[in-house]
Amino acid sequence: MRTDDLIAVMTAGHRPVDTGWLRRATWLCAVAALALTVLLVFLILGARADIAGAWLTRPVIAKALLGASVASIALVLFQRSLRPGLKPGRALPLVAIPVAFVAGWALFTLAQAPAEQWGELVFGRHWRACLIAVPLYALVPLVVLYGLARHGAPVDGRVTGACAGLASAGLATLAYSLHCPDDAAPFLATWYTIAIAAVAAIGAMAFPRLLRW
């Protein structure tokens, strides 16, 4: 058989490689994990009593936007971390942008309030619940993203885990905002940020141990 004939036979069934399936799978998994997390929040904690009116207020919208923006940035980086040759770790600082906006809003709020109200604005009524609930509910999307990571080819498990943790915490923040009655910007900037950072650290520590080839 001539070389040209051999090449023709080998390429006869050639189809373009679908390189976008990880991107599509990442967003589908994120949507499914968010829906499940919201369902768990409603079943276990319930929606906040004034959700019908509060959902359209600026503080609640800010909670949702913080979670959605952190999750969106982290999900983009997460799916890139599953493809060898890309270096999403360099873009991780982008996650700090929405956090910085919330921190600026919190500082402005404190500057406008009397000093004796600062403790109430920062701690609210349920700061311990926030620190516990966000990481716990983040376990749902974190497990989902871990399962997806096993179907990819992550080179740096620490970066993949940090991205998965940030995305999971963002989704959990979005879900928990439907229950949390503390709306002050300093509360949001303090306890939600700490919870998000904690989940990111959990992902960064756990994924290198779990994603061994």
N, C-alpha and C positions, 0 to 999 in steps of 0.2 A: 504494500500500500504506500502510495506516495505521501510525502509530508503534508501537502496541501489537503489531501483527502482525509488524513488522520485528524488534522485540525478542524476540518469541517464536521466530522463525526462527533468530536469532543465538544464542540460548541453548538451543536444542533439544538440541544435542550437547554441552552443557557438562558437564565432569567436574571433580571437586575436584582441585586441583593437589597432587601428591605432594611435600610439602616434606621428607619424611623420608628420601629416597633417598640423600642425601649421608651422613647418619648411618649408615644401614645399610651403604653402600658403604665407609665409613671402617673400620668394625669388621670387615667381611669381608676387606678388603685387609690389615688389621693381622694377622688370624689367618693368612691365607695367607702373608704375609711372615715371620711368626714361624716357621711350619712350615718354610719354605724355609731360613731362617737356622739353625734347629736342625739341619736335615739337612746343611747345609754344615759346621757345627761338627763334627758326628759324622763326616762323610766326610773332612774335612781334618785335624782335630785329634784327634778321638775323644773319647769320654766319659772322665771321670776314672776311674781304676782302681777306686776304692772307692765308685762312685756308688750302688750298691744300698743300702749302709748310710748313706753320707754325706747322701743326699738328704733324709733325715728329721731331720738334725741342725739345730740352731738357726742356725749360721753360713750354711749353704747355703740354708736357708729365707729367711734375711735377704737374701741376694743376690737370690733370686728375687722376694721381695716388693719390694725396692728397684726392680728393673727393671719389675715389673708395675705398681707404683703410679705411678712416673714416666710410664710409657707410657700408662696409663689416663687420668691427668689431662691429659697433653699431647694425646691423641687427641680428647678432648672439646673442648678448645680449638681443635685443628686443624680439626675439622669445622665449628665455629662461625665460624672465620676465613674459610671459603669462602662464607659467606652475608653479603652486604652489609647494613649496618645494625647488626650486632653488633660488640662491642668486646671480644674475648677477651683482648687484651693486658693488660687490667687484672687478669685472674685468673692471669696467668703466675706470680706469686710463690707460688701454691699448690704448685707443683712443689717448692719448697724445703722443704715440710713433711716428706716422707719422708727427704730428705737430712739435715734437722736431727735427726731421730730417730737415723739412723745415726751422725751426728757425735757426738751425745750418748753413744751406746753406745760409740763409739771412745774418747772422753775418759774414760769410766768404766773401760774396759778398761786404758788406760794408767795411770790413777791407781792401779789395783790391782796393776800389774806393776812389778817393779824397773826402775830407769832403764836398766840395761844391756840390757834386753830390748826397749826401745822401737824401736830400729832394725830388729830382726827383725820386730816386730809391724807396723810401718808398711810396710817394703819387701818382706817375704816373700821368696819365691824368684823370682817371675815378674812383677814390677811392670812391666818394659818390655813384656812380652808382652801384659799387660792394656791398656796404653796404645795398643798397636798394634792388637790384635785387636778390641776393642769398636768403635772407629771404622770399621775395615774391614768388619766384619760388619754394622754399621749402614747401610752403603751399600745393602744389599738393600732393607730397608723404606723407606729414604729415596727411592730411585728409584720404588718403588711409590707412595708418598704424593705424590711429585711428579707422577706420571701422573694421580693422582686430582685433584690441585689444578688441573690444566689443564681439568678438566671442571666446576670450580666457578667462583666469581666472587670471588676474593680481592682485597680492597681494599689491604691492607697486606702486601706480599710478605715484608717482614722478619719480621713476627709469624707469618705462615703458615710461613715457613721455620724459625723458631726452634721453633715447636710441632712441626713435622715432624721436626726434628733431635732434640728431646727424646724424642719418641715412638719414633723409630728407635733411639736410644741405649738407651732403656729395654728395647725388644724385644731388642736385641743383648746387653744385660746379662743378661737372662733366659736367652737361648740360651747365652751364653758361661759362665754359672754351672754348666752341666752338664759343663764341662771344667776350669775353673780350680780348682787344688788349694789355693790360698791362702785360708784361711778367717777370718783374724783381722779383727776389726771395724775396727781402724785402717787396715788394708790396703784394706778395702772403702770406707771413708769417704774415703780419699785418692785412690786411683788410679781407681776406678770413677767417682767424682764428677768428677774431672778429665776423664776420657774422655767422660762424658755432656755436660759443658759444652763440650768441643771440638766434638762433633757438632752441638750446638745452635748454636754460632757458625758452623759450616760452612753449616748450613741457612739461618741468618739472612742470611749474605752471598751465598749462591748463588741463593736463590729470587727475590729482587728482580730479578736479571739474567735469570733464565730465564722468569719469569712476566710477560712484557711483552705488552700487548694492543695 
